[in-house]
Amino acid sequence: MLKSVVACVMTAILLSPSAFAADDGAKKAAARLLDVMNMEVMMEHSIEQMMTIQLQQNPNLTPFRDVMMRYFKKQMSYDTLKGEFVKIYADAFTEKELNEIVAFYQTETGQKAIQKMPELMSKGAQLGASRVQANIEELQQMIKAEAERLKTEGGPTPQ
């Protein structure tokens, strides 16, 4: 009986989510990666670019820019999210892989990739937003058709 209890407890411990959590070495390597990537600066740029896109898409928000910036800098600051970023990277990559990524980012090409990343991400976001905007009528027609189909079938319809 005691052996069964011990076996059950050991199984529960071994199968718990924390048993699969990233080890300290991976977390340290992930933190180094974030530093090498200049993640703090990248996040600040991302917030600025996100705000610019938001205001371009909805100029009515312009009077609230300062309030929105304070909010985003509070909720999405590097200091606020660093621990979670470390966990995300440490869970996604092994310590060895993280060290290899760090080594790449320390090269001239890696530094160029880091430098260009915010601009590339911004261009990608703008491309996506403009593509959606250019084809918004298609989405509206699809939604209208689906709403009509749901209505005729007696399904739930949006309010």
BELQUI-V872690 format. One record per residue. N is the residue number from 0. PHI is phi as a letter, one per 30 degrees, with the letter a starting at -180 (NA if undefined). NEAR is the number of other C-alpha atoms within 10 Angstrom. D_CENTER is the distance of its C-alpha to the mean C-alpha in whole Angstrom. Layout:
BEGIN
[[N	PHI	NEAR	D_CENTER] [N	PHI	NEAR	D_CENTER]]
END
This chain:
BEGIN
[[0	NA	6	48] [1	d	7	46] [2	d	8	45] [3	d	9	43] [4	d	10	42] [5	d	11	41] [6	d	12	39] [7	d	12	37] [8	d	12	36] [9	d	12	35] [10	d	11	33] [11	d	12	31] [12	d	12	30] [13	d	12	29] [14	c	11	27] [15	d	11	25] [16	e	9	22] [17	d	10	22] [18	d	11	24] [19	c	10	22] [20	d	13	19] [21	d	19	19] [22	d	15	22] [23	d	11	22] [24	d	15	23] [25	d	24	19] [26	d	24	18] [27	d	16	20] [28	d	24	19] [29	d	29	15] [30	d	21	16] [31	d	16	19] [32	d	22	16] [33	e	19	14] [34	d	13	17] [35	d	18	18] [36	d	21	15] [37	h	14	16] [38	e	17	12] [39	d	16	14] [40	d	13	16] [41	e	18	13] [42	d	17	11] [43	d	17	14] [44	d	15	15] [45	d	17	11] [46	d	17	13] [47	d	15	16] [48	d	19	15] [49	d	17	13] [50	d	18	16] [51	e	15	19] [52	d	16	17] [53	e	15	17] [54	d	16	21] [55	d	12	22] [56	d	13	21] [57	b	10	23] [58	e	13	25] [59	d	11	27] [60	d	13	24] [61	e	15	25] [62	d	10	27] [63	c	11	24] [64	e	16	22] [65	d	10	23] [66	d	11	22] [67	d	14	19] [68	d	16	18] [69	d	11	20] [70	d	12	17] [71	d	16	14] [72	d	17	15] [73	d	12	16] [74	d	12	13] [75	c	17	11] [76	d	15	13] [77	e	19	13] [78	e	12	15] [79	d	12	14] [80	c	13	11] [81	e	16	12] [82	e	13	13] [83	d	12	10] [84	d	17	9] [85	e	21	12] [86	d	18	13] [87	e	14	10] [88	d	20	11] [89	d	24	15] [90	d	17	14] [91	d	14	13] [92	b	18	16] [93	d	18	19] [94	e	21	21] [95	d	12	23] [96	d	15	20] [97	d	23	18] [98	d	19	21] [99	d	14	22] [100	d	18	19] [101	e	20	20] [102	e	13	23] [103	d	15	22] [104	d	18	20] [105	d	16	23] [106	d	11	25] [107	d	10	26] [108	d	11	24] [109	d	17	21] [110	d	16	21] [111	d	12	22] [112	e	15	18] [113	d	18	17] [114	d	14	19] [115	d	11	18] [116	e	14	14] [117	d	18	14] [118	d	15	17] [119	d	12	16] [120	d	13	12] [121	d	16	14] [122	d	13	17] [123	d	12	15] [124	d	15	13] [125	d	15	17] [126	d	12	18] [127	d	12	16] [128	d	13	17] [129	d	13	21] [130	d	11	21] [131	d	13	20] [132	d	13	23] [133	d	10	26] [134	c	10	26] [135	d	12	25] [136	d	11	29] [137	d	12	28] [138	d	12	25] [139	d	11	28] [140	d	11	30] [141	d	12	29] [142	d	12	28] [143	d	12	31] [144	d	12	33] [145	d	13	31] [146	d	16	32] [147	d	14	35] [148	d	13	35] [149	d	14	34] [150	d	13	37] [151	d	9	39] [152	d	9	38] [153	i	9	38] [154	d	11	34] [155	d	9	32] [156	b	11	32] [157	d	7	29] [158	d	3	31]]
END
